[in-house]
Structures are given as structure tokens and as C-alpha cells.
Amino acid sequence: GLAAQAREEEPLRFSADVAVVTGASPNSIAAGVVAELLEGGATVVVTTSSLSHSRLGYYKELYARAARGTAALWIVPANLSSYTDLDAVIEWIGNEQTATVNGQKKVLKKALVPTLLFPFAAPRVMGTLADAGPSAESQMRLLLWAVERLIAGLSEIGVDTQVGKRLHVVLPGSPNRGRFGGDGAYGESKASLDAVVTRWNAEKVWGGRTSLVHAFIGWVRGTGLMGGNDPLVETIESKGVRTFSNEEMAELLVSQVTDEVRAEAANAPVTVDFTGGLGESDV
């Protein structure tokens, strides 16, 4: 009791943060990130492409389990493959939301100024180079261009009112640049994140209000992306490659939003390797 109470009274590490997280479906890395941020007292905005009754129940349970201090969780339904939806999310976050109740204006949500972004939304990916076309284009839109548009739009919020304010972005990089094949635009989109990081130096218009971490993510067991490959885990680990649980990877990613990393990334993008050796292996 007393130990728990003492913990509650410590200043929480993310209580001043507003984090936007996309792709936080159940059992995903991003959902693990949301739990970590809520434990640190953050205000978290999660976008979801399917807001079903069960999905809402999942988020309520996640909040009840993880939230500490003044942590808040907002769930926004949006299809981030649609630029219209994406822009509407940015606008919703940056503006006060009100309703009139019995003739009185009631603030439902204050205007939020985002400080963290984890753009982890990902579609199902399939197809070879020979299938280049509308499906690959749609995958690329969600994995790359939606990410760029989110970075630009969210980093603009609050820039006039908060001097030196930066949006700190953790990009979900991958050692898979087409090496597995058959996964549509996935490889090209991940290779393109290198270009996003390089553009940070060249394009001060958004670079000056952001800081980037390019995190190379290894084999995470049980996710939508890698879950089908779980039977291969024993083989790959026998070759010296480390695999991760969602929670382990979420913890590593959240280790990249400390004050120290933010200060470093404000000077130049930071690249971190959480691949567990997957990048070097010949599997």
C-alpha cells in the first residue's frame, strides 16, 4: 500500500506529454507503447480504423490497467489511407471540442498540442513487384505519405504559442527492404524512411519543429505482421537472432523519448537498432 502510494506521488515521466499513436490494434507493438505512455501519465490520442464495440472495450480495459496520475486516452476513428480523414484528425487534435448542453457551452476536449508521434498504422501487405498497381499504391499511402503528412500537420500545432516546441517522432523502421519479398510496398516504404530522415536536414520548414528517431524493429512475436511466422521463431533464435515480445519492443521504443534523446534528435535524427541481429542474419 505505502510503496504504491509513494510511486503514485512521484512526478510521472510523461505527464507533460501529448502522444499521438496510430496502429494500436490489440496485441500490437503500438498498443504496448500506449500502455507505457499511460503508465507515465501521458495524454494519448489513438486512431483506429475500426471502432467496434469490442475494440472500444479493449481500449477501456487498457486504460484501466495502465493509466496513472492524470493520464488520458482519446480514441479517434479514422481511415488514415484517406487524406481527408487524416487532416480531420489533425484538426480535431489541435482544436477545442465543445457541445451545447442546456444552453451552456461545455468543453468536451481542450485543444491539444502533440509532443510525441508513433505513426505505426500498417495495412495488410502482399504482392510482388509484378503486382505494382492500386493495391501497392494504397499500402504506400498509409506506410509513407500518411506518415509524412501527419508529421507535418501535427508539428504545426502550437508552433505559434510555444517557442522551441518540437514534435518528437519515433519512425517504425525495418531491416526488411524487400528481402523477404511478396509483401507489396512494405520494403520500398521502409527504405523510403531513410529519405524522410535525410530530408529533415534539408527541409527546415518542418525539420525545425520536429525531432526524429528512426528505430529499426526486429522480429516481434505474435503481431499481425509477424504472427504467421511464429513457428519459425525457434529456428531463427538458434541462428543467434533475438526475437521480442510486444512489451519488450514497446519498452525499447519508449526508451527513445527521454529528454536526452529528444535533445540529441533536435540536432540530428537518431537511428537505433532494435533488430536483434535480424538485419545481419541470412534467414
Secondary structure, DSSP 4 states (H G I P E B T S, - for coil): -HHHHHHHHSPPTTTT-EEEEE---TTSHHHHHHHHHHHTT-EEEEEES---HHHHHHHHHHHHHH--TT-EEEEEE--TTSHHHHHHHHHHHHS-EEEEETTEEEEEE------EEEE-------B-GGG-SHHHHHHHIIIIIHHHHHHHHHHHTTTTTSTT--EEEEEEE-S-SSSS--BTTHHHHHHHHHHHHHHHHH-HHHHTTEEEEEEEE-EETTSTTTGGGGGGHHHHHHTT--EE-HHHHHHHHHGGGSHHHHHHHTTS-EEEEESTTTTT---
